[in-house]
Amino acid sequence: MTVEREIIARLEADYPGWQIWVVHRAYGPSVWCARPWTDEKAVINTDSPDQLREYLSEHALHGRQENLEGPDSGPADP
């Protein structure tokens, strides 16, 4: 198993339900994740596995999608 695959496997084990992959581009790799097969439509793109872990940790701590995408910019509740 490659080091990259080991890192992905650890992240997937720590955050079940998230599908994680690496995209290699000319300027460097980016790490992506998504929650397929759920109503939660989060797709995250980060520059490193550590950055992805930080986002996923924040999501797991609060359990809400807004923490991944930023505060709700819609109108306030009446």
Stockholm file with secondary structure:
# STOCKHOLM 1.0

chainA/1-78         MTVEREIIARLEADYPGWQIWVVHRAYGPSVWCARPWTDEKAVINTDSPDQLREYLSEHALHGRQENLEGPDSGPADP
#=GR chainA/1-78 SS CCHHHHHHHHHHHHSTTCEEEEEEETTEEEEEEECTTSSCCCEEEESSHHHHHHHHHHHHHHCCTHHHHCSCCSCCCC
#=GC SS_cons        CCHHHHHHHHHHHHSTTCEEEEEEETTEEEEEEECTTSSCCCEEEESSHHHHHHHHHHHHHHCCTHHHHCSCCSCCCC
//
